[in-house]
Amino acid sequence: MANPDGVAADQLRAFVERIERLEEEKKVISDDIKDVYAEAKGTGFDIKVLRKVISLRKKKPHEREEEEAVLDLYMHALGMAGAAGEG
């Protein structure tokens, strides 16, 4: 029900509480992800490269190809020819 100021306090409270719960869940998940990265690092994997692999897997093949083409163009413009595909 709306209070005299025109704010539906119960509805607002429900939204705030839902957001707070989701923020807490997000924190727990974020902590879990950090633990997995730490475990991978402890096993000898390069975390920086692992993060890049995760990022690339989120993209569609044509998006990755376009990004690589632009990166190659920029690298050539900076005199770093051939560096984009090497690694």
PDB file of N, CA, C and O in Angstrom:
ATOM      1  N   MET A   1       0.837  -1.174   0.000  1.00  0.00           N
ATOM      2  CA  MET A   1       0.000   0.000   0.000  1.00  0.00           C
ATOM      3  C   MET A   1       0.887   1.245   0.000  1.00  0.00           C
ATOM      4  O   MET A   1       1.921   1.265   0.668  1.00  0.00           O
ATOM      5  N   ALA A   2       0.502   2.264  -0.729  1.00  0.00           N
ATOM      6  CA  ALA A   2       1.280   3.491  -0.838  1.00  0.00           C
ATOM      7  C   ALA A   2       1.109   4.336   0.417  1.00  0.00           C
ATOM      8  O   ALA A   2       0.017   4.444   0.975  1.00  0.00           O
ATOM      9  N   ASN A   3       2.221   4.933   0.846  1.00  0.00           N
ATOM     10  CA  ASN A   3       2.147   5.844   1.984  1.00  0.00           C
ATOM     11  C   ASN A   3       1.774   7.230   1.461  1.00  0.00           C
ATOM     12  O   ASN A   3       1.635   7.401   0.250  1.00  0.00           O
ATOM     13  N   PRO A   4       1.608   8.217   2.329  1.00  0.00           N
ATOM     14  CA  PRO A   4       1.183   9.560   1.880  1.00  0.00           C
ATOM     15  C   PRO A   4       2.113  10.185   0.837  1.00  0.00           C
ATOM     16  O   PRO A   4       1.686  11.065   0.089  1.00  0.00           O
ATOM     17  N   ASP A   5       3.364   9.750   0.773  1.00  0.00           N
ATOM     18  CA  ASP A   5       4.310  10.301  -0.202  1.00  0.00           C
ATOM     19  C   ASP A   5       4.170   9.633  -1.564  1.00  0.00           C
ATOM     20  O   ASP A   5       4.888   9.995  -2.495  1.00  0.00           O
ATOM     21  N   GLY A   6       3.270   8.674  -1.703  1.00  0.00           N
ATOM     22  CA  GLY A   6       3.065   8.004  -2.976  1.00  0.00           C
ATOM     23  C   GLY A   6       4.021   6.854  -3.227  1.00  0.00           C
ATOM     24  O   GLY A   6       4.119   6.372  -4.355  1.00  0.00           O
ATOM     25  N   VAL A   7       4.727   6.405  -2.199  1.00  0.00           N
ATOM     26  CA  VAL A   7       5.681   5.307  -2.349  1.00  0.00           C
ATOM     27  C   VAL A   7       5.052   4.027  -1.809  1.00  0.00           C
ATOM     28  O   VAL A   7       4.557   3.997  -0.683  1.00  0.00           O
ATOM     29  N   ALA A   8       5.075   2.997  -2.603  1.00  0.00           N
ATOM     30  CA  ALA A   8       4.561   1.709  -2.167  1.00  0.00           C
ATOM     31  C   ALA A   8       5.651   1.048  -1.323  1.00  0.00           C
ATOM     32  O   ALA A   8       6.496   0.321  -1.844  1.00  0.00           O
ATOM     33  N   ALA A   9       5.621   1.309  -0.021  1.00  0.00           N
ATOM     34  CA  ALA A   9       6.686   0.890   0.889  1.00  0.00           C
ATOM     35  C   ALA A   9       6.886  -0.620   0.894  1.00  0.00           C
ATOM     36  O   ALA A   9       8.027  -1.082   0.877  1.00  0.00           O
ATOM     37  N   ASP A  10       5.814  -1.397   0.917  1.00  0.00           N
ATOM     38  CA  ASP A  10       5.949  -2.858   0.950  1.00  0.00           C
ATOM     39  C   ASP A  10       6.612  -3.366  -0.325  1.00  0.00           C
ATOM     40  O   ASP A  10       7.476  -4.242  -0.279  1.00  0.00           O
ATOM     41  N   GLN A  11       6.202  -2.813  -1.458  1.00  0.00           N
ATOM     42  CA  GLN A  11       6.774  -3.240  -2.731  1.00  0.00           C
ATOM     43  C   GLN A  11       8.245  -2.825  -2.810  1.00  0.00           C
ATOM     44  O   GLN A  11       9.088  -3.598  -3.264  1.00  0.00           O
ATOM     45  N   LEU A  12       8.545  -1.616  -2.371  1.00  0.00           N
ATOM     46  CA  LEU A  12       9.922  -1.132  -2.361  1.00  0.00           C
ATOM     47  C   LEU A  12      10.795  -2.004  -1.468  1.00  0.00           C
ATOM     48  O   LEU A  12      11.902  -2.384  -1.849  1.00  0.00           O
ATOM     49  N   ARG A  13      10.292  -2.317  -0.280  1.00  0.00           N
ATOM     50  CA  ARG A  13      11.030  -3.162   0.653  1.00  0.00           C
ATOM     51  C   ARG A  13      11.301  -4.529   0.038  1.00  0.00           C
ATOM     52  O   ARG A  13      12.394  -5.075   0.193  1.00  0.00           O
ATOM     53  N   ALA A  14      10.305  -5.087  -0.663  1.00  0.00           N
ATOM     54  CA  ALA A  14      10.469  -6.392  -1.303  1.00  0.00           C
ATOM     55  C   ALA A  14      11.565  -6.346  -2.366  1.00  0.00           C
ATOM     56  O   ALA A  14      12.385  -7.259  -2.457  1.00  0.00           O
ATOM     57  N   PHE A  15      11.578  -5.282  -3.169  1.00  0.00           N
ATOM     58  CA  PHE A  15      12.630  -5.149  -4.176  1.00  0.00           C
ATOM     59  C   PHE A  15      13.998  -5.041  -3.531  1.00  0.00           C
ATOM     60  O   PHE A  15      14.946  -5.702  -3.957  1.00  0.00           O
ATOM     61  N   VAL A  16      14.105  -4.211  -2.504  1.00  0.00           N
ATOM     62  CA  VAL A  16      15.382  -4.032  -1.818  1.00  0.00           C
ATOM     63  C   VAL A  16      15.868  -5.354  -1.227  1.00  0.00           C
ATOM     64  O   VAL A  16      17.044  -5.695  -1.359  1.00  0.00           O
ATOM     65  N   GLU A  17      14.987  -6.090  -0.587  1.00  0.00           N
ATOM     66  CA  GLU A  17      15.371  -7.368   0.026  1.00  0.00           C
ATOM     67  C   GLU A  17      15.782  -8.388  -1.023  1.00  0.00           C
ATOM     68  O   GLU A  17      16.733  -9.143  -0.815  1.00  0.00           O
ATOM     69  N   ARG A  18      15.075  -8.419  -2.148  1.00  0.00           N
ATOM     70  CA  ARG A  18      15.459  -9.337  -3.229  1.00  0.00           C
ATOM     71  C   ARG A  18      16.842  -8.997  -3.760  1.00  0.00           C
ATOM     72  O   ARG A  18      17.668  -9.884  -3.976  1.00  0.00           O
ATOM     73  N   ILE A  19      17.092  -7.697  -3.973  1.00  0.00           N
ATOM     74  CA  ILE A  19      18.399  -7.271  -4.473  1.00  0.00           C
ATOM     75  C   ILE A  19      19.492  -7.627  -3.477  1.00  0.00           C
ATOM     76  O   ILE A  19      20.565  -8.088  -3.867  1.00  0.00           O
ATOM     77  N   GLU A  20      19.223  -7.412  -2.189  1.00  0.00           N
ATOM     78  CA  GLU A  20      20.220  -7.756  -1.160  1.00  0.00           C
ATOM     79  C   GLU A  20      20.534  -9.243  -1.164  1.00  0.00           C
ATOM     80  O   GLU A  20      21.696  -9.632  -1.046  1.00  0.00           O
ATOM     81  N   ARG A  21      19.513 -10.075  -1.299  1.00  0.00           N
ATOM     82  CA  ARG A  21      19.734 -11.526  -1.352  1.00  0.00           C
ATOM     83  C   ARG A  21      20.563 -11.906  -2.574  1.00  0.00           C
ATOM     84  O   ARG A  21      21.486 -12.715  -2.481  1.00  0.00           O
ATOM     85  N   LEU A  22      20.229 -11.321  -3.711  1.00  0.00           N
ATOM     86  CA  LEU A  22      20.966 -11.619  -4.935  1.00  0.00           C
ATOM     87  C   LEU A  22      22.408 -11.135  -4.854  1.00  0.00           C
ATOM     88  O   LEU A  22      23.314 -11.809  -5.343  1.00  0.00           O
ATOM     89  N   GLU A  23      22.630  -9.982  -4.246  1.00  0.00           N
ATOM     90  CA  GLU A  23      23.995  -9.474  -4.058  1.00  0.00           C
ATOM     91  C   GLU A  23      24.809 -10.438  -3.197  1.00  0.00           C
ATOM     92  O   GLU A  23      25.985 -10.679  -3.474  1.00  0.00           O
ATOM     93  N   GLU A  24      24.191 -10.985  -2.163  1.00  0.00           N
ATOM     94  CA  GLU A  24      24.886 -11.954  -1.309  1.00  0.00           C
ATOM     95  C   GLU A  24      25.207 -13.226  -2.089  1.00  0.00           C
ATOM     96  O   GLU A  24      26.305 -13.769  -1.969  1.00  0.00           O
ATOM     97  N   GLU A  25      24.253 -13.700  -2.888  1.00  0.00           N
ATOM     98  CA  GLU A  25      24.495 -14.879  -3.718  1.00  0.00           C
ATOM     99  C   GLU A  25      25.625 -14.618  -4.707  1.00  0.00           C
ATOM    100  O   GLU A  25      26.465 -15.484  -4.952  1.00  0.00           O
ATOM    101  N   LYS A  26      25.634 -13.406  -5.272  1.00  0.00           N
ATOM    102  CA  LYS A  26      26.684 -13.034  -6.222  1.00  0.00           C
ATOM    103  C   LYS A  26      28.049 -13.061  -5.541  1.00  0.00           C
ATOM    104  O   LYS A  26      29.031 -13.506  -6.135  1.00  0.00           O
ATOM    105  N   LYS A  27      28.115 -12.586  -4.300  1.00  0.00           N
ATOM    106  CA  LYS A  27      29.375 -12.590  -3.560  1.00  0.00           C
ATOM    107  C   LYS A  27      29.859 -14.018  -3.319  1.00  0.00           C
ATOM    108  O   LYS A  27      31.045 -14.313  -3.464  1.00  0.00           O
ATOM    109  N   VAL A  28      28.937 -14.895  -2.952  1.00  0.00           N
ATOM    110  CA  VAL A  28      29.300 -16.304  -2.716  1.00  0.00           C
ATOM    111  C   VAL A  28      29.832 -16.930  -4.000  1.00  0.00           C
ATOM    112  O   VAL A  28      30.844 -17.630  -3.977  1.00  0.00           O
ATOM    113  N   ILE A  29      29.159 -16.681  -5.111  1.00  0.00           N
ATOM    114  CA  ILE A  29      29.597 -17.230  -6.390  1.00  0.00           C
ATOM    115  C   ILE A  29      30.952 -16.650  -6.780  1.00  0.00           C
ATOM    116  O   ILE A  29      31.824 -17.376  -7.257  1.00  0.00           O
ATOM    117  N   SER A  30      31.133 -15.356  -6.582  1.00  0.00           N
ATOM    118  CA  SER A  30      32.406 -14.715  -6.891  1.00  0.00           C
ATOM    119  C   SER A  30      33.541 -15.336  -6.076  1.00  0.00           C
ATOM    120  O   SER A  30      34.631 -15.574  -6.595  1.00  0.00           O
ATOM    121  N   ASP A  31      33.275 -15.592  -4.805  1.00  0.00           N
ATOM    122  CA  ASP A  31      34.279 -16.240  -3.955  1.00  0.00           C
ATOM    123  C   ASP A  31      34.588 -17.652  -4.462  1.00  0.00           C
ATOM    124  O   ASP A  31      35.742 -18.080  -4.438  1.00  0.00           O
ATOM    125  N   ASP A  32      33.567 -18.371  -4.918  1.00  0.00           N
ATOM    126  CA  ASP A  32      33.772 -19.714  -5.466  1.00  0.00           C
ATOM    127  C   ASP A  32      34.640 -19.668  -6.721  1.00  0.00           C
ATOM    128  O   ASP A  32      35.516 -20.513  -6.907  1.00  0.00           O
ATOM    129  N   ILE A  33      34.395 -18.682  -7.575  1.00  0.00           N
ATOM    130  CA  ILE A  33      35.186 -18.535  -8.799  1.00  0.00           C
ATOM    131  C   ILE A  33      36.638 -18.237  -8.452  1.00  0.00           C
ATOM    132  O   ILE A  33      37.550 -18.793  -9.064  1.00  0.00           O
ATOM    133  N   LYS A  34      36.857 -17.365  -7.476  1.00  0.00           N
ATOM    134  CA  LYS A  34      38.226 -17.065  -7.037  1.00  0.00           C
ATOM    135  C   LYS A  34      38.924 -18.330  -6.540  1.00  0.00           C
ATOM    136  O   LYS A  34      40.106 -18.543  -6.808  1.00  0.00           O
ATOM    137  N   ASP A  35      38.188 -19.158  -5.818  1.00  0.00           N
ATOM    138  CA  ASP A  35      38.755 -20.417  -5.318  1.00  0.00           C
ATOM    139  C   ASP A  35      39.172 -21.329  -6.465  1.00  0.00           C
ATOM    140  O   ASP A  35      40.222 -21.968  -6.402  1.00  0.00           O
ATOM    141  N   VAL A  36      38.353 -21.390  -7.514  1.00  0.00           N
ATOM    142  CA  VAL A  36      38.676 -22.248  -8.665  1.00  0.00           C
ATOM    143  C   VAL A  36      39.923 -21.717  -9.374  1.00  0.00           C
ATOM    144  O   VAL A  36      40.798 -22.493  -9.757  1.00  0.00           O
ATOM    145  N   TYR A  37      40.004 -20.396  -9.549  1.00  0.00           N
ATOM    146  CA  TYR A  37      41.210 -19.823 -10.155  1.00  0.00           C
ATOM    147  C   TYR A  37      42.442 -20.121  -9.300  1.00  0.00           C
ATOM    148  O   TYR A  37      43.499 -20.452  -9.836  1.00  0.00           O
ATOM    149  N   ALA A  38      42.317 -20.009  -7.990  1.00  0.00           N
ATOM    150  CA  ALA A  38      43.443 -20.301  -7.099  1.00  0.00           C
ATOM    151  C   ALA A  38      43.852 -21.765  -7.219  1.00  0.00           C
ATOM    152  O   ALA A  38      45.041 -22.084  -7.219  1.00  0.00           O
ATOM    153  N   GLU A  39      42.877 -22.644  -7.321  1.00  0.00           N
ATOM    154  CA  GLU A  39      43.165 -24.071  -7.486  1.00  0.00           C
ATOM    155  C   GLU A  39      43.889 -24.317  -8.808  1.00  0.00           C
ATOM    156  O   GLU A  39      44.853 -25.081  -8.859  1.00  0.00           O
ATOM    157  N   ALA A  40      43.422 -23.670  -9.874  1.00  0.00           N
ATOM    158  CA  ALA A  40      44.070 -23.820 -11.178  1.00  0.00           C
ATOM    159  C   ALA A  40      45.506 -23.299 -11.126  1.00  0.00           C
ATOM    160  O   ALA A  40      46.418 -23.908 -11.684  1.00  0.00           O
ATOM    161  N   LYS A  41      45.696 -22.164 -10.449  1.00  0.00           N
ATOM    162  CA  LYS A  41      47.042 -21.598 -10.311  1.00  0.00           C
ATOM    163  C   LYS A  41      47.945 -22.556  -9.539  1.00  0.00           C
ATOM    164  O   LYS A  41      49.107 -22.748  -9.897  1.00  0.00           O
ATOM    165  N   GLY A  42      47.411 -23.150  -8.486  1.00  0.00           N
ATOM    166  CA  GLY A  42      48.170 -24.103  -7.693  1.00  0.00           C
ATOM    167  C   GLY A  42      48.570 -25.345  -8.477  1.00  0.00           C
ATOM    168  O   GLY A  42      49.539 -26.025  -8.141  1.00  0.00           O
ATOM    169  N   THR A  43      47.813 -25.623  -9.516  1.00  0.00           N
ATOM    170  CA  THR A  43      48.107 -26.770 -10.374  1.00  0.00           C
ATOM    171  C   THR A  43      49.108 -26.402 -11.459  1.00  0.00           C
ATOM    172  O   THR A  43      49.621 -27.275 -12.159  1.00  0.00           O
ATOM    173  N   GLY A  44      49.387 -25.094 -11.599  1.00  0.00           N
ATOM    174  CA  GLY A  44      50.395 -24.649 -12.548  1.00  0.00           C
ATOM    175  C   GLY A  44      49.851 -23.927 -13.775  1.00  0.00           C
ATOM    176  O   GLY A  44      50.618 -23.583 -14.675  1.00  0.00           O
ATOM    177  N   PHE A  45      48.562 -23.695 -13.824  1.00  0.00           N
ATOM    178  CA  PHE A  45      47.999 -22.986 -14.967  1.00  0.00           C
ATOM    179  C   PHE A  45      48.215 -21.486 -14.832  1.00  0.00           C
ATOM    180  O   PHE A  45      48.223 -20.944 -13.726  1.00  0.00           O
ATOM    181  N   ASP A  46      48.393 -20.815 -15.980  1.00  0.00           N
ATOM    182  CA  ASP A  46      48.561 -19.371 -16.032  1.00  0.00           C
ATOM    183  C   ASP A  46      47.174 -18.738 -15.947  1.00  0.00           C
ATOM    184  O   ASP A  46      46.365 -18.878 -16.865  1.00  0.00           O
ATOM    185  N   ILE A  47      46.905 -18.052 -14.857  1.00  0.00           N
ATOM    186  CA  ILE A  47      45.572 -17.506 -14.587  1.00  0.00           C
ATOM    187  C   ILE A  47      45.201 -16.406 -15.582  1.00  0.00           C
ATOM    188  O   ILE A  47      44.046 -16.319 -16.000  1.00  0.00           O
ATOM    189  N   LYS A  48      46.152 -15.578 -15.961  1.00  0.00           N
ATOM    190  CA  LYS A  48      45.878 -14.524 -16.926  1.00  0.00           C
ATOM    191  C   LYS A  48      45.398 -15.125 -18.251  1.00  0.00           C
ATOM    192  O   LYS A  48      44.439 -14.641 -18.850  1.00  0.00           O
ATOM    193  N   VAL A  49      46.062 -16.161 -18.688  1.00  0.00           N
ATOM    194  CA  VAL A  49      45.675 -16.823 -19.935  1.00  0.00           C
ATOM    195  C   VAL A  49      44.345 -17.553 -19.754  1.00  0.00           C
ATOM    196  O   VAL A  49      43.507 -17.547 -20.655  1.00  0.00           O
ATOM    197  N   LEU A  50      44.152 -18.169 -18.615  1.00  0.00           N
ATOM    198  CA  LEU A  50      42.887 -18.861 -18.342  1.00  0.00           C
ATOM    199  C   LEU A  50      41.716 -17.882 -18.386  1.00  0.00           C
ATOM    200  O   LEU A  50      40.662 -18.209 -18.932  1.00  0.00           O
ATOM    201  N   ARG A  51      41.885 -16.699 -17.825  1.00  0.00           N
ATOM    202  CA  ARG A  51      40.828 -15.678 -17.885  1.00  0.00           C
ATOM    203  C   ARG A  51      40.541 -15.276 -19.336  1.00  0.00           C
ATOM    204  O   ARG A  51      39.388 -15.063 -19.710  1.00  0.00           O
ATOM    205  N   LYS A  52      41.597 -15.175 -20.148  1.00  0.00           N
ATOM    206  CA  LYS A  52      41.427 -14.829 -21.563  1.00  0.00           C
ATOM    207  C   LYS A  52      40.656 -15.939 -22.282  1.00  0.00           C
ATOM    208  O   LYS A  52      39.781 -15.651 -23.099  1.00  0.00           O
ATOM    209  N   VAL A  53      40.969 -17.193 -21.991  1.00  0.00           N
ATOM    210  CA  VAL A  53      40.253 -18.320 -22.597  1.00  0.00           C
ATOM    211  C   VAL A  53      38.775 -18.269 -22.229  1.00  0.00           C
ATOM    212  O   VAL A  53      37.915 -18.475 -23.085  1.00  0.00           O
ATOM    213  N   ILE A  54      38.477 -17.998 -20.972  1.00  0.00           N
ATOM    214  CA  ILE A  54      37.081 -17.889 -20.520  1.00  0.00           C
ATOM    215  C   ILE A  54      36.385 -16.771 -21.287  1.00  0.00           C
ATOM    216  O   ILE A  54      35.251 -16.932 -21.737  1.00  0.00           O
ATOM    217  N   SER A  55      37.070 -15.637 -21.434  1.00  0.00           N
ATOM    218  CA  SER A  55      36.502 -14.505 -22.159  1.00  0.00           C
ATOM    219  C   SER A  55      36.232 -14.850 -23.619  1.00  0.00           C
ATOM    220  O   SER A  55      35.182 -14.503 -24.160  1.00  0.00           O
ATOM    221  N   LEU A  56      37.174 -15.529 -24.251  1.00  0.00           N
ATOM    222  CA  LEU A  56      37.018 -15.900 -25.659  1.00  0.00           C
ATOM    223  C   LEU A  56      35.885 -16.900 -25.865  1.00  0.00           C
ATOM    224  O   LEU A  56      35.169 -16.833 -26.864  1.00  0.00           O
ATOM    225  N   ARG A  57      35.723 -17.815 -24.935  1.00  0.00           N
ATOM    226  CA  ARG A  57      34.665 -18.824 -25.073  1.00  0.00           C
ATOM    227  C   ARG A  57      33.265 -18.224 -24.983  1.00  0.00           C
ATOM    228  O   ARG A  57      32.300 -18.831 -25.447  1.00  0.00           O
ATOM    229  N   LYS A  58      33.149 -17.049 -24.396  1.00  0.00           N
ATOM    230  CA  LYS A  58      31.859 -16.374 -24.297  1.00  0.00           C
ATOM    231  C   LYS A  58      31.440 -15.757 -25.627  1.00  0.00           C
ATOM    232  O   LYS A  58      30.264 -15.458 -25.836  1.00  0.00           O
ATOM    233  N   LYS A  59      32.404 -15.568 -26.522  1.00  0.00           N
ATOM    234  CA  LYS A  59      32.140 -14.896 -27.792  1.00  0.00           C
ATOM    235  C   LYS A  59      31.833 -15.904 -28.893  1.00  0.00           C
ATOM    236  O   LYS A  59      32.280 -17.050 -28.849  1.00  0.00           O
ATOM    237  N   LYS A  60      31.076 -15.461 -29.865  1.00  0.00           N
ATOM    238  CA  LYS A  60      30.793 -16.277 -31.040  1.00  0.00           C
ATOM    239  C   LYS A  60      32.022 -16.262 -31.942  1.00  0.00           C
ATOM    240  O   LYS A  60      32.804 -15.311 -31.913  1.00  0.00           O
ATOM    241  N   PRO A  61      32.197 -17.322 -32.750  1.00  0.00           N
ATOM    242  CA  PRO A  61      33.391 -17.383 -33.610  1.00  0.00           C
ATOM    243  C   PRO A  61      33.597 -16.136 -34.476  1.00  0.00           C
ATOM    244  O   PRO A  61      34.726 -15.662 -34.608  1.00  0.00           O
ATOM    245  N   HIS A  62      32.530 -15.604 -35.064  1.00  0.00           N
ATOM    246  CA  HIS A  62      32.705 -14.424 -35.921  1.00  0.00           C
ATOM    247  C   HIS A  62      33.117 -13.198 -35.104  1.00  0.00           C
ATOM    248  O   HIS A  62      33.820 -12.326 -35.613  1.00  0.00           O
ATOM    249  N   GLU A  63      32.685 -13.125 -33.842  1.00  0.00           N
ATOM    250  CA  GLU A  63      33.096 -12.011 -32.986  1.00  0.00           C
ATOM    251  C   GLU A  63      34.578 -12.113 -32.661  1.00  0.00           C
ATOM    252  O   GLU A  63      35.291 -11.110 -32.655  1.00  0.00           O
ATOM    253  N   ARG A  64      35.042 -13.346 -32.388  1.00  0.00           N
ATOM    254  CA  ARG A  64      36.467 -13.548 -32.100  1.00  0.00           C
ATOM    255  C   ARG A  64      37.317 -13.202 -33.318  1.00  0.00           C
ATOM    256  O   ARG A  64      38.355 -12.552 -33.194  1.00  0.00           O
ATOM    257  N   GLU A  65      36.866 -13.644 -34.510  1.00  0.00           N
ATOM    258  CA  GLU A  65      37.616 -13.368 -35.728  1.00  0.00           C
ATOM    259  C   GLU A  65      37.703 -11.873 -35.998  1.00  0.00           C
ATOM    260  O   GLU A  65      38.757 -11.361 -36.377  1.00  0.00           O
ATOM    261  N   GLU A  66      36.586 -11.176 -35.800  1.00  0.00           N
ATOM    262  CA  GLU A  66      36.578  -9.731 -36.017  1.00  0.00           C
ATOM    263  C   GLU A  66      37.522  -9.040 -35.040  1.00  0.00           C
ATOM    264  O   GLU A  66      38.274  -8.145 -35.427  1.00  0.00           O
ATOM    265  N   GLU A  67      37.484  -9.450 -33.781  1.00  0.00           N
ATOM    266  CA  GLU A  67      38.360  -8.858 -32.771  1.00  0.00           C
ATOM    267  C   GLU A  67      39.823  -9.111 -33.118  1.00  0.00           C
ATOM    268  O   GLU A  67      40.657  -8.214 -32.992  1.00  0.00           O
ATOM    269  N   GLU A  68      40.137 -10.326 -33.553  1.00  0.00           N
ATOM    270  CA  GLU A  68      41.517 -10.660 -33.913  1.00  0.00           C
ATOM    271  C   GLU A  68      41.979  -9.844 -35.114  1.00  0.00           C
ATOM    272  O   GLU A  68      43.131  -9.412 -35.167  1.00  0.00           O
ATOM    273  N   ALA A  69      41.073  -9.626 -36.092  1.00  0.00           N
ATOM    274  CA  ALA A  69      41.430  -8.842 -37.273  1.00  0.00           C
ATOM    275  C   ALA A  69      41.726  -7.396 -36.893  1.00  0.00           C
ATOM    276  O   ALA A  69      42.685  -6.808 -37.394  1.00  0.00           O
ATOM    277  N   VAL A  70      40.915  -6.822 -36.017  1.00  0.00           N
ATOM    278  CA  VAL A  70      41.142  -5.442 -35.586  1.00  0.00           C
ATOM    279  C   VAL A  70      42.434  -5.358 -34.764  1.00  0.00           C
ATOM    280  O   VAL A  70      43.211  -4.417 -34.919  1.00  0.00           O
ATOM    281  N   LEU A  71      42.655  -6.332 -33.901  1.00  0.00           N
ATOM    282  CA  LEU A  71      43.883  -6.357 -33.110  1.00  0.00           C
ATOM    283  C   LEU A  71      45.103  -6.424 -34.030  1.00  0.00           C
ATOM    284  O   LEU A  71      46.087  -5.716 -33.818  1.00  0.00           O
ATOM    285  N   ASP A  72      45.031  -7.285 -35.057  1.00  0.00           N
ATOM    286  CA  ASP A  72      46.129  -7.415 -36.007  1.00  0.00           C
ATOM    287  C   ASP A  72      46.370  -6.093 -36.732  1.00  0.00           C
ATOM    288  O   ASP A  72      47.517  -5.687 -36.921  1.00  0.00           O
ATOM    289  N   LEU A  73      45.295  -5.423 -37.138  1.00  0.00           N
ATOM    290  CA  LEU A  73      45.402  -4.128 -37.799  1.00  0.00           C
ATOM    291  C   LEU A  73      46.104  -3.117 -36.892  1.00  0.00           C
ATOM    292  O   LEU A  73      47.007  -2.405 -37.332  1.00  0.00           O
ATOM    293  N   TYR A  74      45.691  -3.058 -35.636  1.00  0.00           N
ATOM    294  CA  TYR A  74      46.296  -2.121 -34.684  1.00  0.00           C
ATOM    295  C   TYR A  74      47.772  -2.452 -34.444  1.00  0.00           C
ATOM    296  O   TYR A  74      48.618  -1.559 -34.382  1.00  0.00           O
ATOM    297  N   MET A  75      48.061  -3.729 -34.312  1.00  0.00           N
ATOM    298  CA  MET A  75      49.450  -4.142 -34.061  1.00  0.00           C
ATOM    299  C   MET A  75      50.344  -3.745 -35.239  1.00  0.00           C
ATOM    300  O   MET A  75      51.459  -3.263 -35.042  1.00  0.00           O
ATOM    301  N   HIS A  76      49.847  -3.949 -36.465  1.00  0.00           N
ATOM    302  CA  HIS A  76      50.608  -3.534 -37.644  1.00  0.00           C
ATOM    303  C   HIS A  76      50.812  -2.022 -37.648  1.00  0.00           C
ATOM    304  O   HIS A  76      51.906  -1.544 -37.951  1.00  0.00           O
ATOM    305  N   ALA A  77      49.772  -1.271 -37.314  1.00  0.00           N
ATOM    306  CA  ALA A  77      49.876   0.188 -37.294  1.00  0.00           C
ATOM    307  C   ALA A  77      50.919   0.660 -36.288  1.00  0.00           C
ATOM    308  O   ALA A  77      51.533   1.710 -36.474  1.00  0.00           O
ATOM    309  N   LEU A  78      51.117  -0.104 -35.236  1.00  0.00           N
ATOM    310  CA  LEU A  78      52.089   0.254 -34.195  1.00  0.00           C
ATOM    311  C   LEU A  78      53.462  -0.357 -34.427  1.00  0.00           C
ATOM    312  O   LEU A  78      54.350  -0.245 -33.582  1.00  0.00           O
ATOM    313  N   GLY A  79      53.635  -1.012 -35.591  1.00  0.00           N
ATOM    314  CA  GLY A  79      54.928  -1.628 -35.900  1.00  0.00           C
ATOM    315  C   GLY A  79      55.181  -2.908 -35.139  1.00  0.00           C
ATOM    316  O   GLY A  79      56.331  -3.303 -34.947  1.00  0.00           O
ATOM    317  N   MET A  80      54.132  -3.552 -34.710  1.00  0.00           N
ATOM    318  CA  MET A  80      54.249  -4.795 -33.957  1.00  0.00           C
ATOM    319  C   MET A  80      53.709  -5.952 -34.790  1.00  0.00           C
ATOM    320  O   MET A  80      53.071  -6.858 -34.253  1.00  0.00           O
ATOM    321  N   ALA A  81      53.960  -5.929 -36.105  1.00  0.00           N
ATOM    322  CA  ALA A  81      53.409  -6.885 -37.056  1.00  0.00           C
ATOM    323  C   ALA A  81      53.677  -8.321 -36.633  1.00  0.00           C
ATOM    324  O   ALA A  81      54.783  -8.678 -36.230  1.00  0.00           O
ATOM    325  N   GLY A  82      52.640  -9.123 -36.737  1.00  0.00           N
ATOM    326  CA  GLY A  82      52.752 -10.552 -36.428  1.00  0.00           C
ATOM    327  C   GLY A  82      52.617 -10.883 -34.961  1.00  0.00           C
ATOM    328  O   GLY A  82      52.513 -12.059 -34.612  1.00  0.00           O
ATOM    329  N   ALA A  83      52.616  -9.897 -34.089  1.00  0.00           N
ATOM    330  CA  ALA A  83      52.592 -10.150 -32.654  1.00  0.00           C
ATOM    331  C   ALA A  83      51.224 -10.600 -32.155  1.00  0.00           C
ATOM    332  O   ALA A  83      51.143 -11.290 -31.139  1.00  0.00           O
ATOM    333  N   ALA A  84      50.144 -10.224 -32.847  1.00  0.00           N
ATOM    334  CA  ALA A  84      48.795 -10.521 -32.365  1.00  0.00           C
ATOM    335  C   ALA A  84      48.510 -11.999 -32.300  1.00  0.00           C
ATOM    336  O   ALA A  84      47.889 -12.460 -31.342  1.00  0.00           O
ATOM    337  N   GLY A  85      48.944 -12.761 -33.287  1.00  0.00           N
ATOM    338  CA  GLY A  85      48.649 -14.188 -33.309  1.00  0.00           C
ATOM    339  C   GLY A  85      49.672 -15.034 -32.605  1.00  0.00           C
ATOM    340  O   GLY A  85      49.485 -16.243 -32.472  1.00  0.00           O
ATOM    341  N   GLU A  86      50.750 -14.431 -32.149  1.00  0.00           N
ATOM    342  CA  GLU A  86      51.793 -15.187 -31.479  1.00  0.00           C
ATOM    343  C   GLU A  86      51.511 -15.262 -30.004  1.00  0.00           C
ATOM    344  O   GLU A  86      50.858 -14.377 -29.450  1.00  0.00           O
ATOM    345  N   GLY A  87      51.978 -16.276 -29.372  1.00  0.00           N
ATOM    346  CA  GLY A  87      51.736 -16.295 -27.956  1.00  0.00           C
ATOM    347  C   GLY A  87      52.316 -17.463 -27.315  1.00  0.00           C
ATOM    348  O   GLY A  87      52.195 -17.625 -26.100  1.00  0.00           O
TER     349      GLY A  87
END
